[in-house]
Amino acid sequence: MDTRPLLDRAEELSESLPIAMVKLDRSGRVLFMNGASRDLLASMQLSPDALAEILPARHRSLIRLALRERQVVRELDWAHGGRSLHLILKCSRDGSSGYLFMIHLPPQEKANAQM
């Protein structure tokens, strides 16, 4: 039986995910970021440490509101530096944190989504 803390195992599992995932606290601060997130932000020439400040103020406000109100899922789109991302926020049951999934939309998918 694996005796490591559940949090350690969850973070280890998230590292194997091919999708960018960020864990946020109630105020929108980054608690954890998996490798796919770091790679995605690096490809956009953005510092992973500054994700909370890089997102537009409107997005940060909506994320904080969703966490405060314990909204199950909140979806937003974000364009930065010629790249488009679809953001999905999934809040924890107790509202103490949430997971932000970032999906890169290649130009063709972005055009299809807009239609």
BAZAGU-63656 format. One record per atom (N, C-alpha, C, O, CB): x, y, z; residue in one letter. Coordinates in steps of 0.2 Angstrom, whole numbers, plus 5000, padded with zeros to 4 digits. Glycine has a CB too. Layout:
# BAZAGU-63656
XYZA ...
END
This chain:
# BAZAGU-63656
500449945000M 500050005000M 500450065000M 500950065003M 499550005006M 500250114996D 500650174996D 500550225002D 499950235003D 500550214989D 501050235006T 500950275012T 501050345011T 501050385016T 501350245017T 501250375005R 501350445004R 500650485005R 500150455004R 501650454997R 500750545007P 500150585008P 499750585001P 500050584996P 500250655010P 499050585002L 498650594996L 498850654992L 498850644985L 497950594998L 498950704994L 499150764990L 499750754986L 499750774980L 499350824995L 500250714989D 500850704985D 500750654979D 500950664974D 501450664989D 500250604980R 500050564975R 499650594970R 499750584964R 499650504978R 499250644972A 498850684967A 499250724962A 499150734956A 498350724971A 499750754965E 500250804961E 500650754957E 500750774951E 500650844966E 500850704959E 501250654955E 500750634949E 501050634943E 501450594959E 500150614950L 499650594945L 499550654940L 499550644934L 499050574948L 499550714942S 499350774938S 499950784933S 499850814928S 499250834942S 500550764935E 501150774931E 501150734925E 501450744920E 501750754935E 500750674925S 500650634919S 500150654915S 500050624909S 500550554922S 499750704917L 499150724912L 499450764906L 499850804907L 498650764917L 499150754901P 499350794895P 499050854894P 499150894890P 499150754888P 498550874899I 498250934899I 498550984904I 498650964910I 497450924900I 498551044903A 498851094908A 498351104913A 497751114912A 498951164904A 498551094920M 498151104925M 498451144931M 499051134932M 497951034928M 498151184934V 498351234939V 497851224945V 497251234944V 498451304936V 498151214951K 497751224957K 497751294960K 498351314961K 497951164962K 497251324961L 497151394964L 496851394971L 496451344972L 496751434959L 497051434975D 496751444981D 496051494980D 495951514974D 497151474987D 495751504985R 495151544985R 495251614982R 494751644979R 494751544992R 495851644983S 495951704981S 496251704973S 496351764971S 496451744985S 496351644971G 496551644964G 497351634963G 497651634958G 496351704960G 497651624969R 498351614969R 498551544967R 498151504969R 498651634976R 499051534963V 499251474961V 499651434967V 500051454970V 499851474955V 499351374968L 499551324973L 500051274970L 500551254973L 499051294977L 499851254964F 500251204961F 500051204953F 499551224951F 500051134963F 500551184949M 500551184942M 500851124939M 501451114941M 500851254939M 500551094935N 500851034932N 501351044927N 501351104924N 500350974930N 501750994924G 502251014919G 501851034913G 502151074909G 502550944918G 501351004911A 500951034905A 500851104905A 500851134900A 500350994904A 500651134911S 500551204912S 501151244911S 501151294907S 500251214919S 501651224914R 502351254913R 502551254906R 502851304904R 502851224918R 502451194903D 502651194896D 502251244891D 502551274887D 502651124893D 501651244892L 501151284888L 501351354889L 501451394884L 500451274890L 501451374896L 501551444897L 502251464894L 502351524891L 501551464904L 502751424895A 503451434892A 503351444884A 503751484881A 503951374894A 502951404881S 502851404874S 502551474872S 502651494866S 502451344871S 502251504876M 501951574875M 502351624878M 502251684878M 501251574879M 502951604880Q 503451654883Q 503251694889Q 503351754889Q 503751704877Q 502851654893L 502551684899L 502851644905L 503051584905L 501851674899L 502951684910S 503251654917S 502751614920S 502151644922S 503551704921S 502751554922P 502251514926P 502151554933P 501651544935P 502451444927P 502651584935D 502651614942D 502151674942D 501851694947D 503251634944D 502051704936A 501551764935A 500951744932A 500551794930A 501951814931A 500651684932L 500051664929L 499451704932L 499051734928L 499951594930L 499451714939A 498951754942A 498851824940A 498351854940A 498951744949A 499451854938E 499451924936E 499351934928E 499151984926E 500151954938E 499551874925I 499551884917I 498751874915I 498651914910I 499951824914I 498351834918L 497651834916L 497351904916L 497551944921L 497251784921L 496951914912P 496551984912P 496151994919P 495951944922P 496051984906P 496152054921A 495852064927A 495152034928A 494852014933A 495752144929A 494752044922R 494052014922R 494051944923R 493651914927R 493752034915R 494551904920H 494551834921H 494751814929H 494451774932H 495151804917H 495251854931R 495451844938R 494851854943R 494751814948R 495951894941R 494451904942S 493851924946S 493351864945S 493051844950S 493551984943S 493251844939L 492751784938L 492951724941L 492551684944L 492651774930L 493551704941I 493851654945I 493751654952I 493551604955I 494651644943I 493951714955R 493851724962R 493051714964R 492951684969R 494051794964R 492651744960L 491951744961L 491651664961L 491351644965L 491551784956L 491951634956A 491751564955A 491951524961A 491551474964A 492051534949A 492551534964L 492851504970L 492451514976L 492251474980L 493551514971L 492251584977R 491851604983R 491151574983R 490951554988R 491851684983R 490851574977E 490151544976E 490151474975E 489651444975E 489851584971E 490751444975R 490751364974R 490451344968R 490051294968R 490551334980R 490551384962Q 490251364956Q 490551294954Q 491151294954Q 490251424951Q 490151254952V 490451184950V 490951194944V 491551174945V 489951134948V 490751224939V 491151234933V 491051304930V 490551334930V 491051184927V 491651334928R 491651404925R 492051394919R 492651374919R 491851464930R 491851424913E 492251414907E 492351484904E 491951534904E 491951374902E 492951504902L 493151564899L 493651554893L 493951504893L 493551614905L 493751604889D 494151604884D 494651654885D 494551704887D 493851604877D 495351644883W 495851694884W 496351694878W 496551634876W 496251674890W 496451744875A 496951754870A 497451794872A 497451844875A 496551794864A 498051774871H 498651804873H 499251794868H 499351734866H 498951784880H 499551844865G 500151834861G 499951794855G 500351754852G 500751804864G 499351804852G 499151764846G 498951694847G 498851654842G 499751764841G 498951674853R 498751604855R 498051614859R 497851654862R 499251564860R 497651564858S 496951554861S 496951494865S 497151444863S 496351554856S 496651514871L 496551454876L 495851454879L 495551504879L 497051464882L 495651394880H 494951384883H 495151364890H 495451314891H 494551334879H 494851404895L 494951394902L 494351364905L 493851384904L 495151454906L 494451304909I 493951274913I 494151274920I 494651244922I 493751204910I 493751304924L 493851304931L 493351254935L 492751264934L 493751374934L 493651214939K 493251164942K 493351174950K 493951164952K 493351084940K 492851194953C 492951214961C 492851154965C 492551104963C 492451264963C 493251154971S 493151094975S 492551104979S 492251154979S 493751104981S 492251054982R 491651054985R 491651104991R 491051134992R 491450984988R 492151114995D 492151155000D 492351224998D 492351275003D 492651135006D 492451244992G 492651304990G 493351334992G 493451394991G 492151354992G 493751294995S 494351314997S 494851324991S 495351354992S 494651265002S 494751284986S 495251284980S 494851264974S 494251254974S 495851244981S 495251274968G 494951254962G 495451234957G 496051244958G 494551314959G 495251194952Y 495751174947Y 495551214940Y 495051204938Y 495751094946Y 496151244937L 496051274931L 496351234926L 496951224926L 496351354932L 495951214921F 496251174915F 496351224909F 495851264908F 495751114914F 496851224906M 497051264900M 497151224894M 497551184894M 497651314902M 496651234889I 496651194883I 496851244878I 496551294876I 496051164882I 497451234874H 497651274869H 497251254863H 497151204861H 498451264867H 496951314859L 496551304853L 496951324847L 497051384846L 495851344854L 497151274843P 497551294837P 497051334833P 496451334834P 497751224833P 497351374828P 496951424824P 496351384821P 495851424821P 497351444819P 496351324818Q 495851294815Q 495251284820Q 494651294819Q 496051234812Q 495451254826E 494951244831E 494651304834E 494051314835E 495251204837E 495051364834K 494751424836K 494251454831K 493751474833K 495351484837K 494351444825A 493951464819A 493251424820A 492751454819A 494251454813A 493351354821N 492751314821N 492351334827N 491751334827N 492951244822N 492651344833A 492351364839A 491951434838A 491351434841A 492851374845A 492251474835Q 491851544833Q 491251534829Q 490851574829Q 492351594831Q 491251484825M 490651474820M 490151444824M 489651424821M 490851424814M 
END
